[in-house]
C-alpha cells in the first residue's frame, strides 16, 4: 500500500469540514391546485366549526365513558354483580352522551367565534383566542333569558374589540 505523495490526493480522500456543513438547498415548490383548494376548504369557518364539533364530541364521548366507568352505585353492597354491571353501563352511556354534547358545543362555538373574529380583524393573534374563550365560556354557562343577555353583552364586547383593533 502506497502512502499518498501529494497534497491533492489527501484532499480527494477526506472532505473538509466546511464542505460537510453546507446545507442542501432545495428549490421552492409551488402548491398544486388540489392543495390550494383543500386549503380554501379548511379556511371556511363552517367547515372548521363542524370539524371541531365532531372532534370535541368524540373527545367528550371518550371522557364520559371513562368517568362513567368510575361511578360506583350508592347501594353497591346490596346489588348483585349483574345489577352493578347494568348500573355502570347505564352511567357510562348517560355520561358519555352528556359529555359528547357539551364538548361538541364547546368546539363549535369556540372555533366559529375564533374564525369569525380572525377574519373580521384580519389578524392571527391571541386576542382572537381570548374573545373566543370568553364567548364560549359565557355560552356554556348561560341558561334561558340569561343566555340572550350574555350573548348581547358579548356581542358588544366583540364589536368594541373589533373597533379598537381597526382604529389602532
SETIDREN-45758 format. One record per atom (N, C-alpha, C, O): z, x, y; residue in three letters. Coordinates in steps of 0.001 Angstrom, whole numbers, plus 524288, in hexadecimal, padded with zeros to 5 digits. Example, Ala and Ser with C-alpha at 12.3 -4.5 7.8 and 13.67 -1.06 7.14 Angstrom:
<recs>
81E78833867E9C6ALA81E788300C7EE6CALA81E78833907F31CALA821118379C7F309ALA81BA8832327F736SER81BE4835667FBDCSER81EBE832648001ESER81F678346180472SER
</recs>
This chain:
<recs>
80000803487FB71UNK800008000080000UNK8000080373804CBUNK8033D806F980545UNK7FC7E8027D8083EUNK7FBFD805C780CE7UNK7FEDB8034481169UNK7FEB07FE838121EUNK80177806758146AUNK8043C8049A81908UNK80056803C981D65UNK7FC788069F81DB6UNK801427FFFB820C5UNK7FD967FF2182514UNK7FD73803E58289CUNK8017C8061582A0AUNK7F8BE8056B829F5UNK7F80180A2282D09UNK7F7C780915832DEUNK7F92B80C6F83606UNK7F60D8048183442UNK7F553803A3839DBUNK7F8917FEF683BB2UNK7FAB37FBFA83897UNK7F8D67FE7A840C2UNK7FBBD7FA3584330UNK7F9077F4FB84248UNK7FBB07F0FF841D7UNK7F3DD7F4DA841FEUNK7F0E47F0048413BUNK7F2147ED8383C00UNK7F2567E8BA83B9EUNK7F2C97F0998380FUNK7F4007EE68832F1UNK7F9617EBD4832F0UNK7FA1D7E7E983040UNK7FD2A7EDE8835E0UNK802587EB8D83649UNK8021B7E64D83910UNK804CF7E2A58377EUNK7FEFE7E5DB83D15UNK7FE9C7E0F98400FUNK7FC277DCA183CD0UNK7FDA97D81983D63UNK7F8837DDD983980UNK7F6107D9C68365CUNK7F99C7D7F3831FAUNK7F91E7D3848302DUNK7FD1D7DB3683041UNK800807D9B782BF5UNK805227D66482DC8UNK806927D2B682B0BUNK807847D78483241UNK80C2A7D4D08341CUNK80AEF7D24683961UNK809DD7D50783D2DUNK80B117CCFE839ABUNK80A1A7CA9483EC3UNK80EBD7CB8384259UNK813377CBC68409CUNK80D9E7CC008474DUNK811CD7CCF084B14UNK814FB7C7FA84BDDUNK813217C3AE84AC1UNK819BB7C89484DC5UNK81D267C41684E8AUNK81B197C085852D7UNK81C2E7BBD5852C2UNK8182C7C29A85692UNK816037BF7285AD3UNK811F77BB95858C3UNK811BF7B71D85A86UNK80EC87BD4A85510UNK80AC67B9D6852E0UNK80D347B59684F78UNK80B2F7B13A84F47UNK811767B6C584CCEUNK813EB7B2EF8495DUNK816A67AEA284C6CUNK8173D7AA5384A60UNK818567AF9D85139UNK81B2F7ABC585458UNK817A77A80485741UNK819917A41785944UNK812B67A90085790UNK80F1A7A5AB85A6DUNK80EB77A056857C4UNK80D4D7A0158532DUNK80FEE79C0F85A88UNK80F5A796DF85821UNK8099A7956B857B0UNK806547970585AD4UNK8088979264853C1UNK8032F7908585306UNK8021A78C28856F1UNK805207886F8574AUNK7FDF878C8F859CAUNK7FC857889F85DA8UNK7F8DC784C185B10UNK7F4E778631858BEUNK7FA4E77FCB85B86UNK7F71677BB585939UNK7F4837788E85D87UNK7F6A5777FA861CCUNK7F0047769385C63UNK7ED277736F8602EUNK7EFCE76E25860CAUNK7F23076C2585D20UNK7EF5D76BEB8656BUNK7F181766B58666EUNK7EDF9762B6863E1UNK7E935762CD86488UNK7F06875F2C860F0UNK7ED7175B2085E44UNK7EE16756018612CUNK7F2797544986221UNK7E9D97539C8628CUNK7EA0174E8886524UNK7EB1D74A4D86115UNK7E93574A9985CADUNK7EE367465986290UNK7EF5F7423885EBDUNK7EA8373EF585D90UNK7E71D73E39860E3UNK7EA4D73D0C858C6UNK7E5E4739C68573DUNK7E6AB7344885973UNK7EAD67330685B7CUNK7E2AB7311385909UNK7E2FD72BB585B04UNK7E7117288F85804UNK7E9B57254185A4DUNK7E79E72988852F0UNK7EB87726C184FD9UNK7F10A7281A851AFUNK7F470724B6851F7UNK7F1E572D1A852EFUNK7F70772EB6854D5UNK7F83472C5085A2BUNK7FCA472AC985B37UNK7F44E72BFB85D7AUNK7F4FF729A1862A4UNK7F634723D28621BUNK7F9A5721CD864CBUNK7F3697212385EABUNK7F46871B8D85DD2UNK7F9E071AA585B9CUNK7FC967170285D37UNK7FB7B71DEF857F3UNK800BB71D67855B5UNK804E571E42859DAUNK808E071B90859E0UNK80409721ED85D4FUNK807C5722E286180UNK807F671E4586542UNK80C2A71CD686719UNK8038F71BFB86665UNK803697176F869D9UNK8062D712C286767UNK808CC70FCA86A20UNK8059A7121B8624CUNK8084E70DD885FA0UNK80E2A70EB585FFCUNK8111470B0786108UNK80FF57138985F20UNK815957149785F41UNK817BB71420864C8UNK81C59712EF86565UNK8149271503868DAUNK8165B7148586E3FUNK8170870EDA86FEBUNK8192170DD987420UNK8155570B3086CCAUNK815F1705A586DF1UNK81BB27042E86D34UNK81DFF7055086922UNK81DFC701AF8711EUNK8238E70052870E6UNK824C76FC7F86C85UNK828F16FCD686A23UNK821436F8E286B6BUNK8223E6F51086744UNK8226B6F7B8861EEUNK825C06F67785EB2UNK81EDF6FB5886106UNK81ECA6FE2085C03UNK823BC7015A85B68UNK826227016F8573DUNK8253E7040185F98UNK82A027072B85F74UNK82EC8703CE85E61UNK832287054185B47UNK82F0C6FF54860F3UNK833936FBE28605AUNK833E76F9A285AD7UNK8381A6F98C8587FUNK82F916F7D9858CCUNK82F996F5928538BUNK831096F9B184F7BUNK834196F8A584BEDUNK82ED36FE5E85001UNK8301E7027284C2CUNK835DF7040884C9AUNK8385C70520848A3UNK837FA7042A85151UNK83D8D7055C851ECUNK840E67010984F9BUNK844F97021984D49UNK83F386FC3485038UNK8421A6F7D884DE9UNK842196F80684802UNK846156F6F784588UNK83DAB6F95B845BEUNK83D536F9B484008UNK840B36FE2D83E01UNK843856FD9583A28UNK84061702AA840A2UNK843997071983EF3UNK8496F7060083FC2UNK84CA67076783C77UNK84AC77038484417UNK850347021C84508UNK8522A6FE2D84115UNK8569D6FE8B83F4BUNK84EE56FA6983FB3UNK850656F69A83BB7UNK8514B6F9278366AUNK854EE6F7BF8339AUNK84DFB6FCE483514UNK84EBA6FFB683023UNK853BF702D98301BUNK8568E702E882C34UNK854E5705758346DUNK859BA70870834CFUNK85E78704D183493UNK8624F705F9831EBUNK85E2C7007783759UNK862776FCB583737UNK863476FA6B831CFUNK867B86F98E8302DUNK85F096F96E82F04UNK85F696F763829B4UNK862426FB448262FUNK865B96F9C682335UNK860C97003D82688UNK863447043F82347UNK8690C704E3824AEUNK86C597056A82139UNK86A41704D8829BBUNK86FB77055E82B4FUNK872E1700A282999UNK8775D7012F827F3UNK8709A6FC05829F8UNK8734B6F74F82837UNK874506F75F82265UNK8786E6F5A1820A1UNK8709A6F95D81F62UNK8716D6F9D1819BDUNK875F66FD858189CUNK879446FC678154DUNK87619701E081B57UNK87A46705B281A81UNK87F8F7037B81C17UNK88353703D881920UNK87FDF7012E820C1UNK884D96FF298229EUNK8868F6FA5381F92UNK88B3C6F97881ED5UNK882DC6F73081DCFUNK8842E6F2A381AA3UNK886596F42D81554UNK8899B6F1698131EUNK8848E6F8918134BUNK8868A6FA6480E3FUNK88C276FC4E80EB6UNK88F096FC5580ADDUNK88DB46FDE381358UNK893036FFD881418UNK896FD6FB7F81503UNK89BB16FC7F81500UNK8952F6F6BF815CCUNK898A26F258816F0UNK89B696F095811F2UNK898E36EF6780E06UNK8A0896F06A81220UNK8A39A6EEA980D99UNK8A5686E90F80E6EUNK8A6BF6E794812CEUNK8A5776E5EC80A46UNK8A7706E09880ACAUNK8AD4D6E09680BCFUNK8B01B6E42180A29UNK8AF186DC9580E88UNK8B4A26DC2D80FD3UNK8B7E66DB6480AEEUNK8BC066DDCB80A58UNK8B6186D81280771UNK8B9146D6CB802BAUNK8B6BC6D9A57FE09UNK8B5726D7417FA11UNK8B63A6DEB37FE8EUNK8B3AB6E1D77FA91UNK8B69D6E1BA7F561UNK8B42E6E1EB7F13CUNK8BBC56E16C7F58CUNK8BEE46E1787F0C2UNK8BE106DC937ED79UNK8BEA16DCC37E8B4UNK8BCBE6D8377EFF1UNK8BC426D3457ED2EUNK8B6A16D2167EB94UNK8B5976CE0E7E92DUNK8B3046D58E7ECE3UNK8AD806D49E7EBB2UNK8ABE56D7B97E6DBUNK8ADCC6DC077E5DFUNK8A8546D55F7E3E1UNK8A63F6D8307DF5FUNK8A2236DC1F7E143UNK8A0AE6DC247E5D9UNK8A05B6DF547DDC9UNK89C676E3397DF29UNK897566E0BF7E0FFUNK894D56E2A37E4A4UNK895D76DC797DE6CUNK891056D9BF7DFE1UNK891876D7537E54FUNK88DDB6D7847E868UNK896116D50C7E677UNK896E96D2B37EB9DUNK896E26D6E27EFEEUNK894CC6D6097F42EUNK899356DB547EEC3UNK899296DF947F29BUNK8939C6E1857F397UNK892276E29B7F80BUNK890866E1F47EF6BUNK88B136E3AA7EFFBUNK887F66DFCC7F33CUNK885076E15E7F6B5UNK888916DABE7F227UNK885C36D6C47F52EUNK8877F6D6CF7FAE0UNK8844B6D6457FE6CUNK88C966D7757FBBAUNK88E966D7BB80119UNK88C2B6DC5B803FAUNK88A606DBD080868UNK88C1F6E0E680174UNK889EA6E58C803FAUNK884156E4F180505UNK8822F6E6A980917UNK8813B6E28B8016FUNK87BA56E1B88024CUNK87AAB6DE07806E1UNK877226DEE780A05UNK87DD46D9E380740UNK87D456D64780BAAUNK87E886D8FF810CFUNK87BD16D83D814B5UNK882A96DC2B810D0UNK884106DF088158EUNK87FCB6E2DD81718UNK87E7C6E35B81BB2UNK87DA36E5928133FUNK879716E94C81465UNK874BA6E674816A9UNK872536E85381A62UNK873656E1F481470UNK86EEA6DEFE81661UNK86FB66DD1181BEDUNK86C406DD9B81F38UNK874476DAD081CF8UNK875356D8AF82232UNK875B06DD0E8263EUNK873A56DC9B82A92UNK8785E6E13C824D4UNK878E56E59A82883UNK873AC6E83A8298CUNK8727D6E99882E00UNK8708D6E8F082581UNK86B8C6EB9982645UNK867E56E847829A8UNK865206EA6282CFBUNK867DB6E328828DDUNK8648A6DFCC82C06UNK866566DFCC831BAUNK863206E01D8354BUNK86B716DF7183292UNK86D8E6DF73837DBUNK86C766E4A683A9EUNK86AD46E4B483F24UNK86D5D6E8FA837EAUNK86C616EE1A83A46UNK866956EEF683B3BUNK8651D6F14C83F2BUNK863496ED1E837B6UNK85DA16EDBC83866UNK85BC96EADB83D4DUNK858AE6ECF684050UNK85DA96E61583E1EUNK85C2C6E32B842D3UNK85E0C6E5EE847BFUNK85B226E66884B8BUNK862EC6E7C2847AFUNK865246EA5184C4BUNK862356EF4B84DA5UNK860CB6F02485229UNK8614D6F290849C6UNK85E986F77784AC5UNK858E16F69684C42UNK856B66F98A84F5FUNK856726F29184A11UNK8510D6F16284B7DUNK850B36EFBB85136UNK84D366F17885406UNK854486EC65852EEUNK854556EAB685869UNK8555D6EF5D85BFCUNK852DA6EFF18600BUNK8590E6F2A785A76UNK85A1D6F75585DA8UNK855446FAC185E1CUNK853FB6FC9C8625BUNK852946FB96859C2UNK84DE66FEDA859DBUNK849A06FC9685D3CUNK847296FF688603FUNK848B86F78785CC6UNK844936F4FC85FD5UNK845D66F52C865A7UNK8428A6F6B0868CFUNK84A976F3A386713UNK84C016F36786C9AUNK84BEF6F8D486F0AUNK849B96F9918733FUNK84E576FCA286C70UNK84E8F701E686EA4UNK849227042B86F4CUNK847D77063D87370UNK845F7703CA86B41UNK840BD7061186B77UNK83D477035D86F81UNK83A5F705F287255UNK83D956FE3186FC6UNK83A656FB4B87386UNK83BE96FC988791EUNK8388A6FD9287C68UNK840FC6FC9A87A30UNK842B96FDB187F8DUNK8416E7034D88111UNK83F9E7044788569UNK84259706F987D87UNK8412C70C6F87EC8UNK83B5B70D3487FCEUNK839DF70FFE8836EUNK8381D70AC787CADUNK8327670B5887D52UNK83097708E788273UNK82D6B70B338853CUNK8328F70444883AAUNK830F3701A28887BUNK832C1704A988D42UNK82FC97054D890FCUNK8379C7068888D2EUNK8399B70989891A1UNK8369770EA98922EUNK8355A7105089686UNK8356E7112288DD0UNK8327A7160988DFCUNK82D0B715378904AUNK82B387185D8936FUNK82A7D7110488EBCUNK8253F70FFC890D5UNK8257C70E5F89692UNK8220870FBF8999FUNK8298970B7A8980BUNK829FD709C889D7AUNK82B3570E5D8A113UNK8291F70EAE8A565UNK82E92711E989F52UNK830027165D8A28CUNK82C1D71AD58A223UNK82BF571E3D8A587UNK828FB71AD789E07UNK8253771F0A89CFDUNK828007244B89C83UNK825F67285889E1AUNK82CB57242089A49UNK82FC4728DA8995AUNK8323E72875893FDUNK8338C7243589228UNK832E172CFA8917CUNK8357A72D2F88C6DUNK83A627307F88D17UNK83A377354688C92UNK83ECD72DE388E41UNK843A9730B388F1AUNK8484072D8188D10UNK847897296D88A9DUNK84CFA72F6A88E1BUNK851A272CDE88BEFUNK852F5727B588E98UNK855CA7248788C5DUNK850FE726D389342UNK8520C721E0895EDUNK84FF471D4D892C1UNK852737193289286UNK84B7871DF089055UNK84943719C988D0BUNK84CF3718848888BUNK84DC8713F488744UNK84F2171C898862DUNK852A571BC7881C3UNK857B2719278837BUNK859BD715C3880C0UNK859B471AB4887FEUNK85E8E7185C889FAUNK85DC17129188B26UNK860FD70F53889AEUNK8598C7114888DBDUNK8587370BCB88EFEUNK857C5708A3889F7UNK859CF7044E88980UNK854E170AD888634UNK854157080D8813FUNK859377074E87E5BUNK85A177033587BFEUNK85C9A70B3487E84UNK861B370AB687BF9UNK865177068E87E83UNK867BD7039587BD1UNK8650270657883B7UNK8680E702578867EUNK8660E6FCDB88537UNK869226F94F8842DUNK860FE6FC338854DUNK85EC36F70888421UNK85FE26F58887E7BUNK861266F10687D62UNK85F6E6F93F87AE9UNK860706F81C87563UNK866206F6B187482UNK867496F2EB871C4UNK869AC6F9AA876CDUNK86F3C6F87A8763FUNK870976F33387888UNK873996F03E8763AUNK86E646F20187D08UNK86F566ECEE87F6AUNK86D1D6E87B87C3BUNK86F8A6E45A87BCBUNK868996E94287A0AUNK866296E53D876D2UNK869556E43B871E3UNK86A056DFC187045UNK86B456E87686F80UNK86E2F6E7D786AA6UNK873826E54486B85UNK875896E2A786808UNK875BD6E5FE8701DUNK87AF56E3D387111UNK87AD66DE6387377UNK87EE06DBC9873A1UNK8766E6DC9F8754AUNK876206D7A787813UNK875876D31087452UNK873106D38287038UNK877CE6CEB5875CAUNK877636C9D9872CFUNK876776C55D876A2UNK878E66C52987AC6UNK872FF6C1D087544UNK8721A6BD1287843UNK8708F6BE0387DEDUNK86CF86C10587F04UNK873556BB638819CUNK8721C6BBB68872CUNK873156C1308893EUNK8708B6C2ED88CF0UNK876D36C3E9886CCUNK877E36C9428887EUNK873306CCCA88787UNK872486D08788A68UNK8703F6CB918837BUNK86B866CE8C8826BUNK867B06CE19886F4UNK865676D1FF88899UNK866FC6C964888F6UNK8636C6C89188D53UNK865526CB7289233UNK862436CE0F894D6UNK86A586CAF889360UNK86C7B6CDA7897F2UNK86C136D38F89766UNK86AA96D64689B1CUNK86D4E6D585892CAUNK86CF76DB21891E3UNK867536DCFE89233UNK8663E6E12D8944FUNK863BD6D9E089018UNK85E426DB5689056UNK85C636DB99895FCUNK8598F6DF378976BUNK85DEC6D7D189934UNK85C656D7E989EB3UNK85EC76DC978A187UNK85C2D6DF138A4B8UNK863B66DDCC8A061UNK866336E2598A2B0UNK8636D6E7628A124UNK8627E6EAC68A46BUNK862226E7DA89C33UNK85F656EC8089A69UNK859E66ECD789CA5UNK857F36F11C89DB0UNK8576C6E86689D5EUNK852466E85D89FCDUNK8528E6EA5A8A565UNK84F2B6ED4E8A71CUNK856926E8BF8A83CUNK857516EAB08AD90UNK858586F08B8AD78UNK856466F36E8B0B7UNK85B936F2558A9B6UNK85CAC6F7EF8A946UNK857BA6FB0F8A832UNK856C46FF148AAA8UNK854A36F9338A48AUNK84FCE6FBEE8A32FUNK84C1D6FC158A7D4UNK849B37001B8A8E3UNK84BAB6F7BD8AA98UNK848276F7B58AF1DUNK84A1E6FB618B364UNK846FC6FDDF8B60DUNK84F4B6FBBD8B413UNK851636FF668B7F2UNK85039705078B666UNK84ED5708398B9B7UNK850C97063E8B168UNK84FA170B868AF9CUNK849DC70CC68B04AUNK8486F711158B1E2UNK8468F708F68AF11UNK840F3709D48AFABUNK83F7D70AA68B561UNK83C6D70E238B6A0UNK841AA707728B8D9UNK8407F708098BE70UNK8426970D5B8C04EUNK83FA9710118C32BUNK8471370ED58BEB4UNK84934713E38C050UNK845D5718618BE53UNK844F571C338C11DUNK843F4717EA8B989UNK840DE71C308B76CUNK83B7E71C848B9FFUNK8394D720C68BA77UNK8395A718128BBAAUNK83440718378BE3DUNK834AF71A138C3DCUNK8310171C628C5ECUNK839237191B8C65FUNK839B971ABB8CBC1UNK83AFE720898CC45UNK839F8722E08D058UNK83D2C722D58C843UNK83E9B728618C88DUNK83A4B72BCA8C6B1UNK83AD6730918C6ABUNK
</recs>
